Amino acid sequence: MIEVLPLGGMNEIGKNMTAIGFDGKYIIVDMGIRLDSILAFEDVEIGKMTKEELVNINAIPDDSMLHGKKVEAIVLTHGHLDHVGAVGKLAATYNAPIYGTPFTSEITKHIIKEESGPTPRLDLRRHIPPGDTVDVGKISVEFIPITHSILQTSAILIRKGEESILVASDFKLDDEPLLGYKTDTKRLEEIGKEGLLAAMVGSVRLDEEGPTGSEAQAKEMLRDAMNDAFTTRGLVFVTTFSSHITRLKSIVDLAFELGRTPVMIGRSMRSYTKIAMHLDLVDFPAELQILGRPNAVRNILKKIEQSRSDYVLICTGHQGEPTSVLTRIADGRIPPSIKNGDEVIYSASVIPNPINQSNRAIQETKLEAQGAHIHRNVHVSGHAGRVDTAEFLSMIKPEHIIPCHGTPEKLRTMAELSRQIGYSGKQVHIFGNGISLKLGG
Ligand SMILES: [Zn+2]
């Protein structure tokens, strides 16, 4: 019998965490935060807040149901904050090894190091090469390569004896990911043939028909936007996710190809790209400047101010985050000033919650008021839509489907989609955080 106990990520976007139990022994998959809960409270510093305070503002999962239970391992699917951002606060309770692909584990270590306050003692050295399986007692845990908007993402197959469950929260099917691997469809089809008792399947983007565009398409969209922007002879800004190494690589390559000097600035940009380079996951041209320290940033920004039409400034701030580089430039807090003819390319969509939407609207208003021209949504998503999710389900053929990582509406859309492809009501399970579901014999 498999027990599925979600502690976060059900009826919400963010703070993903699920415990999978076999005979009272558990594997935890992910420990994420909810960014909108944190953004809702100004001055929140995760490192300075206690676990209880963070649970109370709905920023991290309430895992009290698991206390006293035997947790054999913590397994991480990928390095986004909504999947690993709470490891520093929650993992120490369990005294269990933490497994992840090298990029995921290194990012998690970095996130914990950045939090102020005492660093918890965690076993984060278990780097699992994508595609490998680890045995945790009698439970096997397989890291199945899958594409998403961050490198080295996995779907996790957890098996004991004849019974198995696949946790596939964030994924897309991308034939041209440009960097890293494609989703291992061959292995997914094998899993379908071997017999899969259940699958937890993410529903973040099920409000879109799909299929979701490939990263190669995103690069072509960027090429058009950057080509267009370069004709104005103003300063060009491109902003995207600092963890999206593939996208950053496309922006850098296009800038050189189209005849401008790219400069990447911001602390998180520097940290994430350094981790990817250290693990040999990406190759940036040696002449690329990646600057994170305040003095170095200030110096290069002054230099750029003198020679605006030579540069592309790659920076943080696509969600209008108040402390990001782009917001500080828009506010006039740091150079360069925004002038007529400057261009801002957003290679990201706005995460649809009221805080991000209002932050971004304020940022755009300030940029436009100073004369900048804006290119929005030069981006493809990291999540499958309805068509590609149906294709994914047809490969893995689970007996039971558990929609996860989504608002109530998105979870219902997954249930509807499951019925359309032939599942009965009894095979699809929608339930909440803190509720346990038992499946199998
Ligand atoms: Zn993700």
Residues whose N, C-alpha, C, O or C-beta is under 5 A from the ligand:
A	BS01	ZN	H80 D170
